[in-house]
């Protein structure tokens, strides 16, 4: 089932020649599409990776806010997992990822490969993740009205379509979830962490199962059988849509006397003719017909 049915790598760039031990290089090396940063420069940009600059943590590592020497604000992800590839192969994959460009994908700007350090440098997203803005604690949350939520659904779908259908080398993300949907200053959504799953062994993730992903978002055939296809991403996106509409986390919330998960609860409400009950009660106003159609799409998508 393709995303376009529901909601209406470019060429390789070569790194400059890096002769000798890359770990000893201290200069930032300009490339066609990505920069190779020294560990020293990124340590300085983050205040020695100070906890006050920490803005997120995911399956592959910790993310810090950083300011480069030219004043550019960036997001710096220090990878905690050990890559299954050597330095050359790692750099090749990173360069491929940096070539994948779309308005709804977070842009990879550069990386650091020194000794055992593997660090990625991304464009900075002013409103952090959807997980914090919509589903976080009261101090983190940002008021998101219906037009913003609908635009986030559409923008995320657009980015996922690009990864699946339009990129030269199709990518299955494997971990579509609210914390991997980042929001820029205008709340435009951008998918993060795409392509990283190829760099690490399948058992090096934040999930204690043999599949990569997050409980609450996993398609049944993927969670139970490990069958990885584009449909796994599509299922996860359907769950994400329900979260955006309901303002509730799929992995933590339980509904009704039967303690149903979000997808089951939505299905039951539909059967009872009460689909509007899934809509976030904190939304001041929303178009009823659209509010019904989006969760219906999400529910159908997940089944």
DADA-V316013 format. One record per residue. N is the residue number from 1. PSI is psi in whole degrees, 0 to 359 (999 if undefined). NEAR is the number of other ideal C-beta (glycine too) atoms within 12 Angstrom. Layout:
N|PSI|NEAR, N|PSI|NEAR
//
This chain:
1|119|22, 2|152|21, 3|324|35, 4|340|18, 5|343|15, 6|316|25, 7|99|28, 8|999|13, 9|96|29, 10|186|19, 11|153|16, 12|133|22, 13|138|24, 14|139|20, 15|149|30, 16|150|20, 17|127|13, 18|84|21, 19|148|10, 20|195|9, 21|116|12, 22|329|29, 23|341|19, 24|355|15, 25|137|27, 26|350|19, 27|154|19, 28|125|27, 29|116|26, 30|139|17, 31|181|26, 32|318|19, 33|345|28, 34|152|35, 35|147|36, 36|112|37, 37|151|39, 38|153|29, 39|323|31, 40|316|21, 41|323|31, 42|327|39, 43|319|24, 44|322|22, 45|332|35, 46|9|33, 47|46|17, 48|40|17, 49|48|26, 50|140|17, 51|330|13, 52|341|11, 53|3|26, 54|127|22, 55|357|34, 56|163|33, 57|132|20, 58|192|34, 59|335|36, 60|352|36, 61|190|31, 62|142|26, 63|134|37, 64|149|33, 65|135|30, 66|155|38, 67|117|21, 68|171|26, 69|332|17, 70|6|13, 71|357|10, 72|130|22, 73|132|23, 74|168|36, 75|126|42, 76|115|44, 77|116|44, 78|112|34, 79|129|30, 80|339|23, 81|154|29, 82|123|18, 83|146|31, 84|0|18, 85|157|20, 86|177|15, 87|311|27, 88|315|17, 89|321|16, 90|313|34, 91|323|36, 92|315|27, 93|319|35, 94|320|42, 95|325|32, 96|314|32, 97|321|39, 98|339|36, 99|347|28, 100|107|37, 101|130|28, 102|150|29, 103|340|19, 104|26|33, 105|136|39, 106|131|42, 107|127|30, 108|122|38, 109|328|36, 110|185|38, 111|169|43, 112|129|42, 113|90|40, 114|128|29, 115|237|15, 116|2|17, 117|131|30, 118|109|37, 119|137|42, 120|144|47, 121|120|41, 122|163|41, 123|148|29, 124|136|33, 125|114|35, 126|328|20, 127|21|29, 128|225|34, 129|161|37, 130|329|43, 131|319|37, 132|315|27, 133|324|33, 134|322|37, 135|3|34, 136|192|22, 137|167|12, 138|327|11, 139|335|8, 140|329|20, 141|148|20, 142|135|27, 143|120|18, 144|109|32, 145|178|21, 146|314|25, 147|321|18, 148|317|25, 149|318|40, 150|320|29, 151|325|25, 152|319|41, 153|312|41, 154|318|29, 155|319|33, 156|318|48, 157|319|40, 158|317|28, 159|321|41, 160|321|46, 161|318|31, 162|313|31, 163|319|39, 164|320|32, 165|335|23, 166|336|23, 167|150|28, 168|320|16, 169|111|22, 170|141|21, 171|128|35, 172|120|32, 173|312|46, 174|353|40, 175|52|41, 176|121|47, 177|171|40, 178|323|47, 179|346|37, 180|7|45, 181|108|46, 182|154|42, 183|128|37, 184|190|29, 185|337|15, 186|13|15, 187|24|30, 188|131|28, 189|144|44, 190|132|41, 191|130|48, 192|169|44, 193|14|44, 194|142|44, 195|347|35, 196|334|41, 197|332|36, 198|339|28, 199|345|36, 200|155|28, 201|151|16, 202|333|20, 203|3|18, 204|80|23, 205|184|28, 206|9|26, 207|137|26, 208|32|13, 209|174|19, 210|2|19, 211|153|31, 212|133|40, 213|187|36, 214|130|36, 215|139|25, 216|339|33, 217|351|41, 218|133|37, 219|141|36, 220|316|21, 221|333|17, 222|316|32, 223|320|24, 224|322|13, 225|350|15, 226|20|20, 227|105|18, 228|115|27, 229|177|20, 230|333|28, 231|332|27, 232|317|36, 233|321|43, 234|318|39, 235|312|40, 236|321|46, 237|322|47, 238|318|41, 239|318|44, 240|319|51, 241|317|46, 242|323|47, 243|317|45, 244|319|48, 245|320|41, 246|338|38, 247|23|32, 248|145|32, 249|134|30, 250|330|40, 251|345|26, 252|333|18, 253|147|25, 254|137|17, 255|141|25, 256|181|18, 257|334|8, 258|358|11, 259|55|13, 260|149|20, 261|169|29, 262|316|38, 263|316|37, 264|319|25, 265|317|32, 266|318|41, 267|315|28, 268|318|23, 269|322|27, 270|315|26, 271|331|14, 272|359|14, 273|27|11, 274|39|18, 275|330|30, 276|342|26, 277|343|22, 278|341|38, 279|139|33, 280|121|29, 281|345|13, 282|353|21, 283|121|26, 284|324|12, 285|153|13, 286|153|29, 287|121|17, 288|317|15, 289|319|12, 290|323|23, 291|327|28, 292|320|24, 293|322|25, 294|311|39, 295|331|42, 296|318|29, 297|313|34, 298|319|40, 299|315|31, 300|321|23, 301|324|34, 302|4|36, 303|999|22
//
